[in-house]
Amino acid sequence: MKMSTYETNSNEQEKAILISLITYAVKQSGADPEHSMEELVSLAETAGVAVIDTMMQQREVPDSKWFVGKGKAQEIRELAEQTGATTAIFDQELSGAQVRNLEEALDLKIIDRTQLILDIFAGRAKTREGILQVELAQLTYLLPRLSGHGKNLSRLGGGIGTRGPGETKLETDRRHIRDRISELERQLDNVNQHRILHRERRRKAGVVQVALVGYTNAGKSTLLRQLTAADVLAEDKLFATLDPTSRALSLPSGKEVLLTDTVGFIQNLPHKLVAAFRATLEEANEADLLLHVVDASSPMRERQQQVVDEVLQELGAGGKPTLIVLNKIDLCNAETLSLMVGGPETIRVNAFAAADLEALLVMIEDKLLGDTAQFKIPAARGDLAALLYRVGDVIEQGSEEEDLLFVVRLNPVDMEKYGRSLTEYRV
């Protein structure tokens, strides 16, 4: 009996044809299909797939049965037979029925963009929370598609699309998946409660939080490692790090803040991923300052910046104080650098240049501790004097009879959050 072409040995590298459909809606949105395809190639390579060829088709709307036209489906099958491809990866999300029809027509493993990203996340998650979040997202994706993944769910070989929950999901039914989803949501709720408690403790202790946000592979983890000497993975890959990492960051004044790296964003980030990783991404929502890291060397930097802004708005962090960090300027030519529009909230850096990092630290401190205020506190109120040191940078200290005099560089946000008891002592 002939083995299906997509029942591949998991030890062999999968070979894939990448397909993108350019519809009228895509054209109207202003998205760049070429860039989206380049990104899909990077995603496939990150997942360990050998990209054999790419194909694009223009249609007014997707075909309800095949997604692409029947003729294009035949073209894909012929190309797969010629090249030995075992997988077809689509740049858009497919319905269960489309997956089933394409499997039958192409005799290939069918993967869409969402499933590919989920697969990468499954390989990146290391902490218990990250693993639970990935499994929840995968099962949420799988549930409405059970009837559509005929051969795809019974294949023997493994490879992309099978990581995370693993082989157990292949023989389960909707009821078991719903039960597992409920259990994962319960466990994640417990994890989230612990996270909320930690946030509350940090808030009460007056800890100032700074979060690194940005498009995937913009260099956030590299900046965290260079600024804090953190032992974190930093690779030139999409989603090189998934789980958030927090480290103490010392500012030029000696004040310490908490710097947190968050998962990278990507265009067309599936809503189920945003939902599953909401607790993790809310680190950005809790931050006093966001460092929006942008890959200055990317020709799509403006679009990538817009994608991050849109996700931050969705998370409720759109109005946070933000510094734009144009990273990787060492990879830019003179013309590209000249086209970058800067401003008081923007800084251009090479993450490996000490002078650039020092300038960034000064800018962070100015943003966090920008305003100067004077306080006159009774000498007996040592608790208020200690609070001033926690929420600001004390520039001068003196005394006058029974009072202590302070000149403090203080951020109004910090004053509002932690220093209300100091208000009556402000001169």
C-alpha positions as CSV (number, residue, x, y, z in Angstrom):
1,M,0.0,0.0,0.0
2,K,1.4,3.4,-1.0
3,M,2.2,5.7,1.9
4,S,0.8,9.2,1.7
5,T,3.4,11.7,0.7
6,Y,2.8,13.7,3.9
7,E,3.4,10.9,6.3
8,T,7.0,11.9,6.7
9,N,9.6,10.7,9.1
10,S,9.8,13.2,12.0
11,N,13.6,12.9,11.8
12,E,13.6,14.2,8.2
13,Q,13.4,17.9,7.4
14,E,10.0,18.8,6.0
15,K,9.8,20.4,2.6
16,A,7.1,22.9,2.0
17,I,5.5,25.1,-0.7
18,L,4.3,28.4,0.7
19,I,1.1,29.9,-0.7
20,S,-0.5,33.3,-0.2
21,L,-3.8,34.6,-1.5
22,I,-4.0,38.3,-2.4
23,T,-7.7,39.2,-2.2
24,Y,-9.5,42.5,-2.8
25,A,-9.7,43.0,1.0
26,V,-5.9,42.6,1.4
27,K,-5.3,45.2,-1.3
28,Q,-7.8,47.6,0.3
29,S,-6.1,47.2,3.7
30,G,-2.8,48.5,2.3
31,A,-0.9,45.4,3.5
32,D,2.2,44.4,1.6
33,P,1.7,40.8,0.4
34,E,5.4,40.5,-0.6
35,H,6.5,41.3,2.9
36,S,3.9,39.0,4.4
37,M,5.3,36.2,2.2
38,E,8.9,37.0,3.3
39,E,7.7,36.8,6.9
40,L,6.0,33.4,6.2
41,V,9.3,32.1,4.8
42,S,11.1,33.2,8.0
43,L,8.4,31.6,10.1
44,A,8.7,28.3,8.2
45,E,12.5,28.3,8.5
46,T,12.2,29.1,12.3
47,A,10.0,26.0,12.5
48,G,12.7,23.9,10.9
49,V,11.1,23.6,7.5
50,A,12.9,23.7,4.1
51,V,11.1,26.1,1.8
52,I,11.0,24.6,-1.7
53,D,9.0,27.3,-3.5
54,T,6.5,30.2,-2.9
55,M,3.3,30.8,-4.9
56,M,0.9,33.8,-4.9
57,Q,-2.5,34.1,-6.4
58,Q,-4.8,37.0,-6.9
59,R,-8.6,36.5,-6.4
60,E,-11.5,38.8,-5.5
61,V,-12.4,36.5,-2.6
62,P,-11.1,33.1,-1.3
63,D,-12.6,30.0,-2.8
64,S,-15.0,28.6,-0.3
65,K,-13.9,25.0,-1.1
66,W,-10.3,25.2,-2.0
67,F,-9.3,28.6,-0.7
68,V,-7.2,29.0,-3.9
69,G,-8.7,28.3,-7.2
70,K,-9.0,24.7,-8.4
71,G,-6.5,25.3,-11.1
72,K,-4.0,26.8,-8.6
73,A,-4.6,23.7,-6.4
74,Q,-3.7,21.4,-9.3
75,E,-0.6,23.6,-10.0
76,I,0.5,23.1,-6.4
77,R,0.1,19.4,-6.6
78,E,2.2,19.1,-9.7
79,L,4.9,21.3,-8.2
80,A,4.9,19.1,-5.1
81,E,5.3,15.9,-7.2
82,Q,8.2,17.5,-9.1
83,T,10.0,18.8,-6.0
84,G,9.2,16.1,-3.4
85,A,7.4,18.7,-1.1
86,T,5.5,17.1,1.8
87,T,3.7,20.2,3.1
88,A,1.7,23.2,1.9
89,I,1.8,26.2,4.2
90,F,-0.8,29.0,3.6
91,D,-0.3,32.6,4.7
92,Q,-3.9,33.0,5.7
93,E,-6.1,31.1,8.2
94,L,-8.0,28.2,6.7
95,S,-11.4,26.7,7.7
96,G,-11.6,23.0,8.6
97,A,-13.5,22.2,5.4
98,Q,-10.8,23.9,3.3
99,V,-8.1,22.0,5.0
100,R,-9.9,18.7,4.4
101,N,-10.5,19.5,0.7
102,L,-6.9,20.6,0.1
103,E,-5.6,17.5,1.8
104,E,-7.6,15.3,-0.5
105,A,-6.7,17.4,-3.6
106,L,-3.0,17.8,-2.9
107,D,-2.1,14.8,-0.8
108,L,0.0,17.1,1.3
109,K,0.0,18.1,5.0
110,I,-1.9,21.4,5.1
111,I,-0.7,24.1,7.6
112,D,-1.9,27.7,7.9
113,R,-0.2,30.7,9.3
114,T,-1.9,30.4,12.7
115,Q,-0.9,26.8,13.1
116,L,2.7,27.6,12.1
117,I,3.0,30.3,14.7
118,L,1.4,28.0,17.3
119,D,4.0,25.4,16.5
120,I,6.9,27.8,16.9
121,F,5.4,28.9,20.2
122,A,5.2,25.3,21.4
123,G,8.9,24.9,20.7
124,R,9.8,28.1,22.5
125,A,7.7,27.8,25.7
126,K,9.8,26.8,28.7
127,T,7.9,27.9,31.8
128,R,4.8,26.2,33.1
129,E,2.7,29.2,32.3
130,G,4.0,29.4,28.7
131,I,3.4,25.7,28.1
132,L,-0.1,26.0,29.4
133,Q,-0.8,29.1,27.3
134,V,0.4,27.4,24.1
135,E,-1.6,24.3,24.7
136,L,-4.7,26.3,25.3
137,A,-4.2,28.3,22.1
138,Q,-3.6,25.1,20.1
139,L,-6.7,23.3,21.5
140,T,-8.8,26.4,20.9
141,Y,-7.6,26.5,17.3
142,L,-8.1,22.7,16.9
143,L,-11.6,22.4,18.3
144,P,-13.7,23.9,15.5
145,R,-11.5,22.2,12.9
146,L,-11.7,18.5,14.1
147,S,-13.9,17.6,11.2
148,G,-11.6,19.3,8.8
149,H,-8.3,17.6,9.8
150,G,-9.0,14.1,8.5
151,K,-5.6,12.7,7.4
152,N,-3.8,15.6,9.1
153,L,-4.8,14.4,12.6
154,S,-4.2,10.7,11.9
155,R,-0.7,11.1,10.3
156,L,2.1,9.1,11.9
157,G,5.2,11.2,11.2
158,G,5.1,14.2,13.5
159,G,6.7,17.5,12.4
160,I,5.2,21.0,12.4
161,G,1.7,21.1,13.6
162,T,2.1,18.3,16.1
163,R,4.1,19.9,18.9
164,G,2.7,21.1,22.2
165,P,-0.2,18.9,23.4
166,G,1.4,16.2,21.2
167,E,0.0,12.9,20.1
168,T,-2.7,12.8,22.8
169,K,-4.9,15.3,20.8
170,L,-4.9,13.0,17.8
171,E,-7.3,10.5,19.3
172,T,-9.5,12.7,21.4
173,D,-12.9,14.1,20.6
174,R,-14.6,17.4,21.1
175,R,-15.8,16.6,24.6
176,H,-12.3,15.7,25.8
177,I,-10.8,18.8,24.2
178,R,-13.4,21.0,25.9
179,D,-12.7,19.4,29.2
180,R,-9.0,19.9,28.7
181,I,-9.6,23.6,27.7
182,S,-11.6,24.1,30.9
183,E,-8.8,22.6,33.0
184,L,-6.1,24.7,31.3
185,E,-8.2,27.9,31.8
186,R,-8.5,26.9,35.5
187,Q,-4.8,26.4,35.9
188,L,-3.9,29.6,34.0
189,D,-6.4,31.5,36.2
190,N,-4.4,30.2,39.3
191,V,-1.1,31.3,37.7
192,N,-2.6,34.7,36.8
193,Q,-3.8,35.2,40.4
194,H,-0.2,34.6,41.6
195,R,1.0,37.1,38.9
196,I,-1.5,39.7,40.2
197,L,-0.3,39.2,43.8
198,H,3.3,39.8,42.6
199,R,2.3,42.9,40.8
200,E,0.5,44.2,43.9
201,R,3.6,43.6,46.0
202,R,5.7,45.4,43.5
203,R,3.2,48.3,43.4
204,K,3.1,48.6,47.2
205,A,6.9,48.5,47.4
206,G,7.1,51.4,44.9
207,V,8.9,49.3,42.3
208,V,9.1,51.2,39.0
209,Q,8.5,48.9,36.0
210,V,9.7,49.3,32.4
211,A,8.6,46.9,29.7
212,L,10.3,46.1,26.4
213,V,7.7,45.7,23.6
214,G,8.1,45.4,19.9
215,Y,7.8,43.4,16.7
216,T,9.4,39.9,16.9
217,N,13.1,39.9,16.2
218,A,13.5,43.7,16.8
219,G,16.2,43.0,19.4
220,K,14.3,43.3,22.7
221,S,16.1,40.3,24.3
222,T,19.4,41.6,23.2
223,L,18.7,45.0,24.8
224,L,17.6,43.3,28.0
225,R,20.8,41.2,28.1
226,Q,23.1,44.2,27.3
227,L,21.4,46.6,29.8
228,T,21.1,44.2,32.7
229,A,23.7,41.4,32.0
230,A,20.8,39.0,32.0
231,D,21.4,35.4,30.9
232,V,18.6,35.3,28.3
233,L,18.5,33.8,24.8
234,A,19.0,36.3,22.1
235,E,18.9,34.9,18.5
236,D,18.3,36.3,15.1
237,K,15.0,34.3,14.8
238,L,11.3,35.1,15.1
239,F,10.0,34.5,18.6
240,A,13.4,33.5,19.9
241,T,12.1,34.1,23.4
242,L,8.5,33.5,24.5
243,D,8.3,33.6,28.3
244,P,8.6,37.1,29.9
245,T,11.9,37.8,31.7
246,S,12.3,40.5,34.4
247,R,15.7,41.9,35.6
248,A,16.8,44.8,37.8
249,L,18.1,47.8,35.8
250,S,20.3,50.4,37.4
251,L,19.8,54.0,36.1
252,P,22.7,56.6,36.1
253,S,21.4,58.0,39.4
254,G,21.7,54.6,41.1
255,K,17.9,54.1,41.3
256,E,16.9,50.6,40.3
257,V,13.8,49.8,38.1
258,L,12.4,46.5,36.9
259,L,13.0,45.8,33.2
260,T,10.7,43.2,31.6
261,D,11.0,41.6,28.1
262,T,7.7,40.5,26.6
263,V,6.8,38.2,23.7
264,G,7.2,39.8,20.3
265,F,4.3,40.8,18.1
266,I,3.7,40.0,14.5
267,Q,1.2,41.1,11.9
268,N,-1.9,39.0,11.7
269,L,-1.2,37.8,15.2
270,P,-4.1,35.4,15.8
271,H,-6.7,36.7,18.2
272,K,-6.6,33.3,20.1
273,L,-2.9,34.0,20.7
274,V,-3.5,37.4,22.0
275,A,-6.2,36.0,24.3
276,A,-4.1,33.1,25.5
277,F,-1.1,35.3,26.2
278,R,-3.1,38.2,27.7
279,A,-1.8,37.6,31.2
280,T,1.8,37.7,30.0
281,L,1.3,40.6,27.7
282,E,-0.4,42.5,30.5
283,E,3.1,43.1,31.9
284,A,3.2,45.9,29.4
285,N,-0.1,47.2,30.7
286,E,1.3,47.4,34.3
287,A,4.5,49.1,33.2
288,D,5.2,52.8,34.1
289,L,7.2,53.1,30.8
290,L,7.3,51.2,27.6
291,L,10.4,50.9,25.4
292,H,9.0,50.2,22.0
293,V,11.9,48.6,20.2
294,V,11.9,48.9,16.4
295,D,14.2,47.2,13.9
296,A,15.5,50.3,12.1
297,S,17.1,48.1,9.4
298,S,13.8,46.6,8.3
299,P,12.2,48.2,5.2
300,M,8.8,47.5,6.9
301,R,9.7,49.2,10.2
302,E,6.8,51.7,10.0
303,R,4.2,48.9,9.3
304,Q,5.8,46.8,12.1
305,Q,5.6,49.8,14.5
306,Q,1.9,50.2,13.6
307,V,1.2,46.5,14.3
308,V,2.7,46.8,17.8
309,D,0.7,50.0,18.4
310,E,-2.5,48.2,17.4
311,V,-1.9,45.3,19.7
312,L,-1.0,47.6,22.6
313,Q,-4.3,49.5,22.0
314,E,-6.1,46.1,22.1
315,L,-4.5,45.3,25.5
316,G,-5.4,48.7,26.9
317,A,-1.8,49.9,27.0
318,G,-2.0,52.4,24.1
319,G,-1.8,55.5,26.3
320,K,1.3,54.5,28.3
321,P,4.4,56.8,28.4
322,T,6.6,55.4,25.6
323,L,10.1,55.7,24.2
324,I,10.7,54.6,20.6
325,V,14.0,52.8,20.5
326,L,15.2,52.5,16.8
327,N,17.6,49.5,17.2
328,K,20.1,47.9,14.8
329,I,21.2,51.2,13.3
330,D,24.6,49.5,12.7
331,L,22.8,47.6,9.9
332,C,21.4,50.7,8.3
333,N,23.0,52.6,5.4
334,A,23.3,56.4,5.4
335,E,20.2,56.9,3.3
336,T,18.0,54.8,5.6
337,L,19.3,56.7,8.6
338,S,18.6,60.1,7.0
339,L,15.0,59.1,6.4
340,M,14.3,58.2,10.0
341,V,12.2,60.9,11.6
342,G,13.2,61.4,15.2
343,G,11.8,63.3,18.1
344,P,12.1,63.9,21.9
345,E,10.6,60.5,22.5
346,T,12.9,58.6,20.0
347,I,16.4,57.4,20.2
348,R,18.6,55.5,17.7
349,V,20.8,52.8,19.1
350,N,23.2,49.9,18.4
351,A,22.5,47.5,21.2
352,F,26.2,46.6,21.3
353,A,27.5,50.1,21.6
354,A,28.2,51.2,25.2
355,A,27.7,54.9,24.4
356,D,24.3,54.3,22.9
357,L,23.2,52.2,25.9
358,E,24.3,55.0,28.3
359,A,22.3,57.5,26.3
360,L,19.3,55.2,26.4
361,L,19.6,54.9,30.2
362,V,19.8,58.7,30.6
363,M,16.7,59.0,28.4
364,I,14.8,56.4,30.5
365,E,15.7,58.2,33.7
366,D,14.6,61.6,32.3
367,K,11.3,60.0,31.3
368,L,10.7,58.3,34.6
369,L,12.2,61.1,36.9
370,G,11.6,64.2,34.9
371,D,10.1,66.9,37.1
372,T,11.8,68.6,40.1
373,A,9.8,69.2,43.2
374,Q,10.5,70.5,46.7
375,F,9.3,68.9,49.9
376,K,9.3,70.1,53.6
377,I,8.8,67.1,55.9
378,P,8.8,66.9,59.7
379,A,12.0,65.4,60.9
380,A,10.0,62.8,62.9
381,R,8.4,61.4,59.7
382,G,11.3,59.2,58.6
383,D,8.7,57.0,56.8
384,L,7.9,59.9,54.4
385,A,11.6,60.7,53.8
386,A,12.2,57.0,52.9
387,L,9.2,57.1,50.5
388,L,10.7,60.1,48.7
389,Y,13.9,58.1,48.1
390,R,11.7,55.2,46.7
391,V,9.6,57.3,44.3
392,G,12.2,59.8,43.1
393,D,15.8,60.9,42.8
394,V,16.7,63.1,45.7
395,I,19.0,65.8,44.3
396,E,19.4,67.9,47.5
397,Q,18.7,67.4,51.2
398,G,18.9,69.9,54.0
399,S,17.2,70.9,57.2
400,E,15.3,73.9,58.7
401,E,14.5,73.8,62.4
402,E,12.2,70.8,63.0
403,D,11.9,70.0,59.2
404,L,13.8,68.2,56.5
405,L,14.1,69.9,53.1
406,F,14.3,67.8,49.9
407,V,14.7,68.7,46.2
408,V,13.5,65.6,44.3
409,R,13.3,64.8,40.6
410,L,10.0,63.1,40.5
411,N,7.7,61.6,37.8
412,P,4.1,62.8,38.2
413,V,2.9,59.2,37.5
414,D,5.0,57.9,40.4
415,M,3.7,60.7,42.6
416,E,0.1,59.8,41.7
417,K,0.6,56.0,42.3
418,Y,2.8,55.9,45.4
419,G,3.2,59.4,46.9
420,R,-0.2,60.8,47.7
421,S,0.7,60.9,51.4
422,L,3.5,63.4,50.4
423,T,1.2,65.9,48.6
424,E,0.6,68.1,51.7
425,Y,4.3,68.4,52.3
426,R,5.1,69.7,48.8
427,V,6.4,73.3,48.9
